[in-house]
Amino acid sequence: MKHPTSLHFLGAGVAAHIYALVARDVLGPDGLRMTMLDKSHDVPDRTLCVWGSSSSAISAAAVAQWKHVRMGHGQRSIDLDLGSMVYSQYTAASIRALADERLDVSREVGEATGPRAQESVSLDSCDRGSDRFPATVSLLQHFRGWRIRTTEPMFDIDVATMMDFRVDQSHGVCFVYVLPYANNEALVECTVFSASVWDAEQYEMRLKDYIANIIGTSGYQIIATEVGVIPMTDRVPQRLHGPSWIAIGTAGGLTKPTTGYTVARCVRDAERMMIAYQRTGVFTAPAPPPGRFRWYDQLLLRIIRDEPHEVPKILFTLFSRNPIEKIFRFLDEGTSLADEVTIFWSLPWRPFLRAIIRR
Ligand SMILES: Cc1cc2nc3c(=O)[nH]c(=O)nc-3n(C[C@H](O)[C@H](O)[C@H](O)COP(=O)(O)OP(=O)(O)OC[C@H]3O[C@@H](n4cnc5c(N)ncnc54)[C@H](O)[C@@H]3O)c2cc1C
């Protein structure tokens, strides 16, 4: 199969570099020309976590990995062994550095308005505002975290805390996650699902409480701060803006509404896109996941909006009553209907029933 003359990326953020790396992996480097246009030279760095197998086109960009994940709620915390999977951390900068090492990308700075006539394929991570399905629920996942260094060894470096709800829940669904890099160093992040972002003090009050009462130390210094906002919406954007003009990344609807996870979805989408191109000679957007997954997301979004106090118990129960491999497959939208029945059967069902009735 002959390669397209070039892949032109409109926006050069996380998704563009993932699709570029996967294209090289699947199609090979020969004849593959890549250009990236972004409005800015500066790439905002961000911590990006992914679960799954440790081998993919981006795995060499991982900056940390864990074999166990922890969930906390009420008086309990549970540690789950990931078996053959890993929970990996990347950064926007590490993925871009891997692309710079492996690919010959020509970069330009400027406004990306649309494809150029001479480019055969345009992969677009800029939001063009056109919807396949408009939003019925729009919330935000917002967070503020501290990278801290403690005076005493406080962390188990094999265990990443994914969600610990043992924090004040009074203004939205709130949990802390902890990514340890050494026994005395970790990123401790306060994450919230709610309609609007908070003042810095609201996150920091919870971070201080969590570090004092759950991690159990007062001897630490803050060495970096991370803040961020991810949309939580059931909006489904258009993926095809024209022939060979395909939306990717968050602009292509690849951010999971209820979790914010995007990176692994981009890797899978890019693999399917490149393999289909190899087989058919046509570049197009892969088929969307079955519609029932959007409905599950809508139900959970409505519960987060209308009954946030129910959410910690639902998410803790999901992880404590189901095999971790099945939960990740469900969140990756790869389960069968029979799997999903057993998962929903394990959860508190009343909030879901109310969410089905409510709009
Ligand atoms: C702080 C933070 C933490 C996150 N953590 C995780 C995580 O742990 N795991 C996970 O899977 N996902 C995570 N996400 C979600 C998601 O992976 C990131 O938002 C990711 O950056 C999405 O990639 P993208 O390329 O779609 O968007 P971006 O990385 O934001 O890239 C879009 C690019 O397009 C450029 N652009 C936009 N409009 C134009 C225009 N008109 N002309 C030219 N250039 C333009 C922008 O400058 C930008 O560089 C996180 C998001 C944030 C904000």
The ligand as a Gaussian input file, in Angstrom:
#p B3LYP/6-31G(d) Opt

LIG

0 1
 C       -4.438000      18.797000      33.176000
 C       -5.023000      17.646000      32.394000
 C       -4.743000      16.341000      32.788000
 C       -5.229000      15.269000      32.019000
 N       -4.966000      13.991000      32.447000
 C       -5.335000      12.949000      31.670000
 C       -4.982000      11.613000      32.034000
 O       -4.423000      11.367000      33.107000
 N       -5.280000      10.603000      31.172000
 C       -5.937000      10.837000      30.000000
 O       -6.166000       9.876000      29.247000
 N       -6.327000      12.084000      29.661000
 C       -6.049000      13.140000      30.457000
 N       -6.414000      14.409000      30.091000
 C       -7.298000      14.591000      28.918000
 C       -6.560000      14.614000      27.576000
 O       -5.698000      13.518000      27.456000
 C       -5.766000      15.892000      27.345000
 O       -6.635000      17.014000      27.422000
 C       -5.064000      15.886000      25.986000
 O       -4.202000      16.992000      25.974000
 C       -6.024000      15.926000      24.802000
 O       -5.253000      15.999000      23.622000
 P       -5.700000      16.923000      22.386000
 O       -4.636000      16.857000      21.393000
 O       -7.095000      16.574000      22.011000
 O       -5.777000      18.386000      23.000000
 P       -4.525000      19.306000      23.332000
 O       -3.424000      18.505000      23.907000
 O       -5.075000      20.415000      24.172000
 O       -4.051000      19.843000      21.915000
 C       -4.839000      20.695000      21.114000
 C       -3.854000      21.595000      20.381000
 O       -4.550000      22.319000      19.377000
 C       -4.059000      23.647000      19.361000
 N       -5.115000      24.471000      18.767000
 C       -6.399000      24.597000      19.163000
 N       -7.073000      25.406000      18.324000
 C       -6.190000      25.788000      17.366000
 C       -6.313000      26.605000      16.186000
 N       -7.467000      27.168000      15.838000
 N       -5.190000      26.750000      15.427000
 C       -4.001000      26.171000      15.758000
 N       -3.859000      25.386000      16.845000
 C       -4.940000      25.195000      17.632000
 C       -3.778000      23.969000      20.814000
 O       -2.819000      25.025000      20.919000
 C       -3.215000      22.629000      21.312000
 O       -1.817000      22.547000      21.210000
 C       -5.991000      15.504000      30.853000
 C       -6.290000      16.827000      30.506000
 C       -5.835000      17.896000      31.270000
 C       -6.219000      19.298000      30.871000

